[in-house]
């Protein structure tokens, strides 16, 4: 799997964000943070490390995995046939789900700090608009930096819930929800 990430990084470094897949410890922590969801939408599914952890931890919850890069999306479809894999931009999929009912949890591995500024801003705005629709919705996001992945607008609040030291590099898990 690291070879696939390396190839993806060489093709599109800004949207890949990592040379190594998420560790099992990070993937498990992300999956556990989605507990209680009626629908999980994984953004930036990559090679499927978090996808597989979500399937294991939440086997009866519908899962949509979103991956922009075609080779990675095709690999996800082949290895995880129970998952609704969508090769698309996160913004496109989340916008289409704005009226979804129940507790929707967005689980994101999107590299907000390395995305082109316009893409990061449009995606963050879309996610915040989605979360503001229902206080039960939340975003679970990891980042390698010690601060929130992006600024939250009024009405939403970030909370760092844990740090996963058994990941290269260590990663903080943050949750964003309406207050």
N, C-alpha and C positions, 0 to 999 in steps of 0.2 A: 503493500500500500504506500509506503513512503515514495516509491518511484512514481506512482500516479500523481501524488501531490507535487513532486518536483516538476513533472511535466506540466501540470496545471499552473504552477508558479511561473515557469518559464514562458508559458503562453500568455498569461494574464496575471502578473504579480500583484496588482492592486486589488483584485477581487479574490485572490486565494488566501493571502494573509499568513500562511503557515507552511513550513516544510515538513512537519511531522503531524500525523493524525492526533486527535485528542487521546490522552491516555485513558485506560479503563476507569481509573479513579475519577477523572474529570467527566467522562461520559456518564458514569453512574450517578455522580452528584447532580449533573444536569437533568438526568432522567428522574431522579427522586424529587427534584424541585417541581416537576410537572404533576406530581401526585394530586389526585382529585379532579383532573381535567375531564371534560366531556369530549373534547377534541384537542389534539395536539398538532401544531403546525411547526415543523422544524425548518428553520431558515438557514441556508448555507450548509446543506447536509454533507457536502464533500464526499469522502470515501465511505461514510456510513458508520463511523465509530459511535456517534451519539444516537444515530438511528437504531442500531442494534441494541443499545442500552435502553432506549425508549421502548422497543418491542418487548424486551425482557421484563422491564419494570412495570410497564402499563400494557399488558398483552390484550386487553379487551377495549382499549380506547382507540378510536379511529385516528390514524396518523397520516398527515400529508407531509411529505419531504420535498423541500424546494431546493433545487440546485441549478444555477445558471449555466454552468459549463457542461456541454453535451456529453463528453466522455464520462464524466463523473456521474451524471444523471442516468446514463445508460447502464453503468455498472451497478448503481443502486437498484434500478428496476430488475436487473438479473439476480442480484443477491438477496433482495427483500421483496418478493412478489406480493406480500400482504400489504405493502405500503403503497399509498397513492403518491407516486413520484411525479413531480411537475418540473419540467425544465423551463424555468422562467425566472424573471426578476422577482425578488421578495415583495416589492411594492405591488406588482401586478396581482399576485396571489392574495396578499393581505387585503388589498382594496376590494377584490371580488368576494371576500368573506366578511365584509363590514356588517352585514345583517345576520351573521351566524348566531344561533341561539345556544344557551348553556355556557358553561365555564370553558372558555377557549384559552389555552396556554400556548404562547409563542416561545419556542426554544431556539435561540439564535446563536450561531457561530459566525455571524457576519463580522468581518474585520473593519468595523467602523473607522478606526484610526488610520487605516491604510487605503480605504476606498477613496476614489476621487471625491473632492469636497462636495460637488453638486449631487452626486449619487448618494453619498452618506447623508446629506441634509434632506433630500427628498425621501429617502427610505426612513429616516428617523421621524420625519413629520408624519408619514403614512402610519408608522407603528403607533405613534402617540395618538393620532386621530382614532385608530382602531381601539386602543386601550381606553380612551375617554368615553367610548360608547357604553361601557358596562364595567362597573367596579369589580366584578368577579374575574375579569380578564387580567392576564399578566404576561409580561415578557421576562423570560429567563435568559440572561446573556452572560457570556464569560468574556473576560478581557485579561490581557497580560499586564496591563498598567494598573497602578494603585488608585485610579479614579474611575468614576462612572464612564461608561462607553460613549455617551453623548449627553448634552444638557437636556434636562427634562423641563417641559413647559409648566406653567402654573396649573395646578390640579393633578399633576402626576409627581410621584416621588420615587427616587432610586433608593435601594437599600442593599448594601453588600451583605450577603447571607453566609458566605464562607470563602476560604482560600484553599485551593487544592494544591498542596505542595508536591504531590506525586504526579506531576505533569512537567513536561519540558517545553517552555519555562513554566514556573508556577502560575496558576490562573485564579483570579477572583471571580466568584459567581455573584452576579447582581440581579435583582428583581426590580422591575418597574411596574407600578400600579397606580390607579387613581387613588387619591386621598380623600 
